[in-house]
Amino acid sequence: MQKDSTSNAASAGGRSPGVGASPDPASTSPAPSTPLRPGVEVRVRLIIPQDSISEITRLLHRAYRPQVEMGLKPLAGRQTDDVTADRAANSECYLAVIDDPDARSVGVQRDKIVGVILFEEVERVTFPHFFLRPDVAHFAQFGVDPDLQGLGIGRLLLEKVEQRARENKATELALSMAEPDTNLRAFYEKRGFRFIEFWQWPYTNYRSCILSKALTT
């Protein structure tokens, strides 16, 4: 599966345990959170068995729709629930969640998924040479609910994978993104990412850019 890592808001053989396994103890550090609006707090946590794979898939399809409307074919914009589940199981899959207001209105406590990112996804394809460096960590399938973009959810998810990269002793955090999406590239460059190389994944109809950010200590 290709791993272009971005919607509007990448990967090599990973070191992650995946769903159902125990991450490194450092990854269980307190989850970052931020107020979304008065009375609503966003939390970032690992996926758990109770989370809805279909909900994640629907969010990704909505988040990647702008690329699809450009004529691009990112995997996250068209993947099935089975693919979503497989990618989550072969990575550290982090979700941004809030209390579901619809469930709360009927007295049920349930998280609503508003963002997702994969850290160190394990793939079955050839990776860019840069991804294979031992000092490089990577993320993929980064998406935020389009109705809630611009409110800091994406920042929290990026901060989480940066934290995990540092805990894994990486000095670079890399991603893959669709070359034609110039707005997305500007989004990453504004956050310190730089161009490394071009890459062609076997599952897309476009060339990808490999970007990376040097991690400061």
N, C-alpha and C positions, 0 to 999 in steps of 0.2 A: 504494500500500500504506500502510495506517496504521502508525503507528510508536509505539504506546504502548510505553514503554521499560522495562517492568518486570515481573518475576516476583517470586516471594517472595525474595528474597535479602537518540524524539520527533521530526518533523525538518523542516528547511527546505532549500531549495536549498543544497547544501553546498559546502565548499571542499576536499573530500577527493579524493584521487586514485583510490581504489578498489583492488581487487585487481589485481595485475599491473602497476600503475603504481608510480612511485617517490614515496614520501611526501616531505614536506619533510625536509631533513637533520636538523632538530631531533627529528623523530619517531623517528629511529634511535638516540636516546640509550639508554644501557643499560637493559634491561628490568627493571622492578621484580620482586622476588621475595621470598618469605617462606617460612619452614619451615611445612609443613602439619602434619607430625608427625615424630618422629625419623626422619631419613634420607629424607624426602620434601620436596622443594622445589617450590613453585608459581612458574611464570614467566609473564609476560604478554608476548605478542609479536603481531605482525601475522599474519593468516592467510597460508598459503602453499599452492601448488597441491597439495601432498601431503596436506593436511588433508582429512578426510572430511566432506563436506557432510551426509551422512546422519547422522553422529554428532552434528553440531551441531543438526540438526533434532530428533533424538530427545531431546537434552538440553533444548531449548527446550520441547518438548511436556510433558516431565516437570516442568520448572521452572514453567511457567504453568498446570499442572493445577489448583492451588487456585482460580485465577480461573475456569477453565472449570467447575469444580464449583460455583461461585457462580452459574452461568448466564450468565457473560460470554463474549464471543467475541473475545478478543485475537488478532490475526493470528499472533503468535509461537506461540500455543498450538495452531494448526491449520494452519500453512503447510506447503506441500510442499517437497521438496528443491529444486525449480526456483526457488521463491520465496526460499528461504534463500540459494541461490547468487546470485540477482539482487541481493538486499539487500547481501550481502557485496561484490559487485562494484561497488556504487554507494555505498560508504562506506569509511572506514578501519575494518576489522573486526579487533578485537583479541580474542585468545583467551587464557584462563588454562589452562595445561597443566602436567601432571606426567608423569614417566616412567611409561609403561604397565607395571604390574607383570606382567601376563599375557605381554606381548611379551618383557619382560626375562627371564622364566623360561625362555624357549626361545632365549635368546641374541640377541634382536632389539631394537634401539633404536627406540622409537616413543613419540611423545607421546600422552597421553590428554587429551582436552579436558574441562575441568571448569567452564568458564565462558566467556561471550561478551558482548561489548558492541560496538555500532556508534557510531562518531563521525562526525558530519556526514553522515548519510545523505542522498543526493539522492533526492527523491520526485517523483511525478507527480500530486500532488494539491495543493489549496490549503492553505497553512499558516497557523497562527495568526500574527497580526500581530507578536507578540513575537518569534517565530522569525526574522522577516525583518530585524530590526535588525542592522546590521553589527557591533555589539559583542557579539552573542549567539551562542554556540556551543551545540550540542545533542547529545544522545546518545539511543540507542534500543536496543531488543531486548537488554535487560540481563537475563541469566539465569545462575544458578549451579546446578550439580548439587545437587538436593535432599539427597542423602546427605552432602554436604560443606558445607552452609551453616553459617554461624556460626564459620567457621575463618579468616576474613580474606580469602577469595578475592574477594568482592564489593568489599571495601575496596580491594584492589589494582587492580581494573578501574576503579573510580571515580577513583582517584588517577591512573590513566593518562589518562582523558579530561580530567580537570582539567588535567593537565600539557599535553596537546595544545591545550586551549583557551587557556591562557596563551601557549603558543608561537605561536598564531594571533592574539595580541593581543586576545582576547575579554575582556570584563570581567564577563560573565554566562555561566553554564552552565545550560541549560534542558533540560527533559524533559516528556513527556506520560505521564500515568498514568490508570488507570481510577478514576473518582470513587468507585464503590462499594467499592473496596478500601481501607478506612480504616486497616487495619494497615500497608499499604504507604505510605500518605501519612505516617503517623507515623514510619516508617522514614526517609523523606527529610527530614522536618522536624527530626528529631533530628540530621541531618547538615548543617543549615544552609539547606535549601531552603525557599522560601516560595511561597505561592499567588500566581499572576499573573492567570489568567483561565480560564474554561471553554472547551472546544472540542469540536466534534462531527466526528469523522472519518467518512468515508463507508463504512468497512468494519467498523464495530463496532456493537454493540447497546447502547451505553452512552455517557454523556457523560464526557469526559476532563477532567482538571485539568492545566493547564500550570503547572509549578513551575520555579523558577529559584533559583540560588545566586550571590551576588556573589562574585567571585574576588578575593581579596586579593593584593597584590603581595609 
